[in-house]
Amino acid sequence: MIELREQPEGIVFALKVRPGGKRNAVVGDHDGALKVTVTAAPEKGKANAAVVKLLAKELGVAKSDLTIVRGETSSTKEILVKRLERSALAARLAALMAPFGPAGA
């Protein structure tokens, strides 16, 4: 299950990123964080841009509504989602995790 934290600006959740993968996709969870893989290399912000683009598509939000608030240069990041209710984000994340089973593993 992906842990959500409310902030004044929106909702924050943890993300585990594997850059240089074979595809851009959500691949499960990792210790309460959403786990994704992106094809972009982790150089000059390319992987971060790919992560934001992937999450915007998968969550159905604008790229401008997503901000990496921690972990710019790390594979472990925190993402701020603006203009989306906690319940709506939780439902969208649950739908993304459904193919990986009830525990999100």
C-alpha positions in Angstrom: 0.0 0.0 0.0 1.3 3.4 -0.9 1.5 5.8 2.0 0.1 9.3 1.5 0.9 12.4 3.6 -1.1 15.6 3.5 0.8 18.8 3.1 -0.6 22.4 2.8 0.2 22.4 -0.9 -1.2 18.9 -1.7 -0.6 15.2 -1.1 2.9 13.7 -0.9 3.9 10.1 -1.6 7.2 8.2 -1.9 8.5 6.9 -5.1 11.3 4.4 -5.9 12.7 4.9 -9.4 14.8 2.6 -11.6 16.2 4.6 -14.5 17.6 3.1 -17.6 14.9 0.4 -17.8 13.3 -1.3 -20.8 10.1 0.7 -20.6 8.3 3.5 -18.7 5.9 1.8 -16.3 4.6 1.3 -12.8 6.1 -1.9 -11.6 4.8 -2.3 -8.0 5.7 -1.0 -4.6 8.7 -0.9 -2.4 8.4 -0.4 1.3 5.3 1.9 1.0 6.6 3.7 -2.1 5.3 3.4 -5.6 8.0 1.7 -7.7 8.5 2.8 -11.4 10.9 2.2 -14.1 11.8 4.7 -16.9 13.9 4.3 -20.0 15.7 7.6 -19.5 19.2 7.8 -18.1 19.7 9.5 -14.7 21.6 12.4 -16.2 20.8 16.1 -16.6 17.3 15.6 -15.2 16.2 13.2 -18.0 15.0 10.5 -15.7 13.1 13.0 -13.4 11.3 14.4 -16.5 10.4 10.9 -17.6 9.1 10.1 -14.1 6.9 13.2 -14.0 5.6 12.5 -17.5 4.8 8.9 -16.6 3.0 9.8 -13.3 1.0 12.5 -15.0 -0.3 10.0 -17.5 -0.9 7.2 -15.1 -2.6 9.5 -12.5 -4.6 11.5 -15.0 -3.2 14.9 -13.8 -1.2 17.7 -15.5 2.6 17.5 -15.3 2.4 21.0 -13.7 0.4 19.4 -10.8 3.4 17.2 -9.9 6.6 18.3 -8.2 9.6 16.3 -7.0 10.0 17.7 -3.5 12.8 15.4 -2.3 15.3 13.2 -4.0 16.1 15.1 -7.2 19.4 13.1 -7.5 18.3 9.9 -5.7 16.4 6.9 -6.8 14.1 7.4 -3.8 11.9 10.5 -4.3 8.9 12.2 -2.8 6.3 13.5 -5.1 3.8 16.3 -4.4 0.5 16.1 -6.1 -1.5 19.3 -6.3 -5.2 19.9 -7.1 -6.3 16.3 -6.3 -8.2 15.1 -3.2 -6.5 12.5 -1.1 -9.4 10.0 -1.7 -9.1 10.5 -5.5 -5.3 10.0 -5.4 -5.6 6.9 -3.2 -8.2 5.4 -5.6 -5.9 6.1 -8.6 -2.9 4.6 -6.9 -4.9 1.6 -5.8 -6.0 1.1 -9.5 -2.4 1.3 -10.6 -1.4 -1.3 -7.9 -4.3 -3.7 -8.7 -2.3 -5.8 -11.2 0.3 -6.5 -8.5 -2.1 -8.1 -6.0 -3.8 -6.9 -2.8 -0.5 -6.2 -1.0 0.9 -4.3 -4.0 3.8 -6.7 -4.1 
